[in-house]
Amino acid sequence: MQENELLLSQLHQVQEELEEYFLRSQEQSAELAAQQKKVETLVQTRDEQTKIATDRQAQIEKLTQARDEQTKIATDRQAQIEKLTQARDEQTKIATDRQAQLQKLTQARDEQTKIASDRQAQIQKLTQARDEQTKRN
């Protein structure tokens, strides 16, 4: 009988250990399921962040391309401005040179007009003197 009691006691002890293992197993399974859920959430979050990063990278590339195009346009326009400025400066120099020539020609004309006026006055004096000389003779 003692042997039966001992066996029964051992059986109860084994049963308690099995129940304890079973409960631990259930806890671990629940913890594993929770961890798996966290992993799935983290994977989903990572995938979403990767998509956002990919979209942003595409936007950056488009904006970079647009910026490069605008820089090229600005450079081309600056070159055009420089050419037009150079052409304007050349035209200004030509206009200044022509204005100086015009002033010289105007001055020469005015001098010639004065000379012609002086000679005309001399001619009139000489003509008047000749006419007076002719009347006396």
C-alpha positions as CSV (number, residue, x, y, z in Angstrom):
1,M,0.0,0.0,0.0
2,Q,2.8,2.3,0.7
3,E,4.1,1.5,-2.6
4,N,0.7,2.6,-4.1
5,E,0.7,5.7,-2.1
6,L,4.3,6.5,-3.3
7,L,3.3,5.8,-6.8
8,L,0.2,7.9,-6.4
9,S,2.2,10.7,-4.9
10,Q,4.7,10.5,-7.7
11,L,1.8,10.5,-10.2
12,H,0.4,13.6,-8.6
13,Q,3.8,15.2,-8.7
14,V,4.3,14.3,-12.4
15,Q,0.8,15.6,-13.1
16,E,1.6,18.9,-11.4
17,E,4.8,19.2,-13.4
18,L,2.9,18.5,-16.6
19,E,0.3,21.1,-15.7
20,E,3.1,23.6,-15.0
21,Y,4.8,22.7,-18.3
22,F,1.5,23.0,-20.1
23,L,0.8,26.5,-18.5
24,R,4.3,27.6,-19.4
25,S,3.8,26.3,-22.9
26,Q,0.5,28.3,-23.2
27,E,2.2,31.4,-21.8
28,Q,5.1,31.0,-24.2
29,S,2.7,30.4,-27.1
30,A,0.8,33.5,-26.2
31,E,4.1,35.4,-25.9
32,L,5.3,34.0,-29.1
33,A,2.0,35.0,-30.8
34,A,2.4,38.6,-29.4
35,Q,6.0,38.7,-30.6
36,Q,4.9,37.5,-34.0
37,K,2.3,40.2,-34.1
38,K,4.9,42.8,-33.2
39,V,7.2,41.4,-35.9
40,E,4.4,41.6,-38.5
41,T,3.6,45.2,-37.4
42,L,7.3,46.1,-37.6
43,V,7.6,44.5,-41.1
44,Q,4.5,46.3,-42.2
45,T,5.8,49.6,-40.8
46,R,9.2,49.0,-42.5
47,D,7.5,48.3,-45.8
48,E,5.5,51.5,-45.5
49,Q,8.6,53.5,-44.7
50,T,10.5,51.9,-47.6
51,K,7.6,52.9,-49.9
52,I,7.6,56.4,-48.5
53,A,11.4,56.6,-48.9
54,T,11.2,55.3,-52.5
55,D,8.5,57.9,-53.3
56,R,10.5,60.7,-51.7
57,Q,13.6,59.6,-53.6
58,A,11.6,59.7,-56.9
59,Q,10.4,63.2,-56.0
60,I,14.0,64.3,-55.2
61,E,15.1,63.0,-58.5
62,K,12.3,64.9,-60.3
63,L,13.1,68.1,-58.4
64,T,16.8,67.7,-59.1
65,Q,16.1,67.2,-62.8
66,A,13.8,70.3,-62.8
67,R,16.5,72.3,-60.9
68,D,19.2,71.2,-63.4
69,E,16.9,72.2,-66.3
70,Q,16.2,75.6,-64.7
71,T,19.9,76.1,-64.1
72,K,20.7,75.4,-67.8
73,I,17.9,77.8,-68.8
74,A,19.3,80.5,-66.5
75,T,22.9,79.9,-67.8
76,D,21.6,80.2,-71.4
77,R,19.7,83.3,-70.6
78,Q,22.7,84.8,-68.9
79,A,24.8,84.1,-72.0
80,Q,22.2,85.8,-74.1
81,I,22.1,88.8,-71.8
82,E,25.9,89.1,-72.0
83,K,25.8,88.9,-75.8
84,L,23.0,91.6,-75.9
85,T,24.9,93.7,-73.4
86,Q,28.0,93.5,-75.5
87,A,26.1,94.3,-78.7
88,R,24.4,97.3,-76.9
89,D,27.8,98.5,-75.7
90,E,29.1,98.3,-79.3
91,Q,26.1,100.2,-80.6
92,T,26.6,102.8,-77.9
93,K,30.2,103.3,-78.8
94,I,29.2,103.6,-82.5
95,A,26.6,106.1,-81.6
96,T,29.1,108.1,-79.5
97,D,31.6,108.0,-82.3
98,R,29.0,109.2,-84.8
99,Q,27.9,111.9,-82.4
100,A,31.5,113.1,-82.1
101,Q,31.8,113.0,-85.9
102,L,28.6,114.9,-86.3
103,Q,29.8,117.6,-83.8
104,K,33.1,117.9,-85.8
105,L,31.2,118.2,-89.0
106,T,28.8,120.7,-87.5
107,Q,31.7,122.7,-86.2
108,A,33.4,122.6,-89.6
109,R,30.2,123.6,-91.3
110,D,29.7,126.5,-88.9
111,E,33.3,127.6,-89.5
112,Q,32.8,127.3,-93.3
113,T,29.5,129.3,-92.9
114,K,31.4,132.0,-91.0
115,I,34.2,132.1,-93.6
116,A,31.6,132.3,-96.4
117,S,29.7,135.0,-94.5
118,D,33.0,136.9,-93.9
119,R,33.9,136.6,-97.6
120,Q,30.4,137.7,-98.6
121,A,30.8,140.8,-96.5
122,Q,34.3,141.4,-98.1
123,I,32.7,140.9,-101.6
124,Q,30.0,143.4,-100.7
125,K,32.5,145.9,-99.4
126,L,34.7,145.5,-102.5
127,T,31.7,145.7,-104.7
128,Q,30.5,148.9,-102.9
129,A,34.0,150.3,-103.2
130,R,34.2,149.5,-106.9
131,D,30.8,151.0,-107.5
132,E,31.9,154.2,-105.7
133,Q,35.2,154.3,-107.6
134,T,33.2,153.8,-110.8
135,K,30.9,156.7,-109.9
136,R,33.8,159.1,-109.3
137,N,35.5,158.3,-112.5
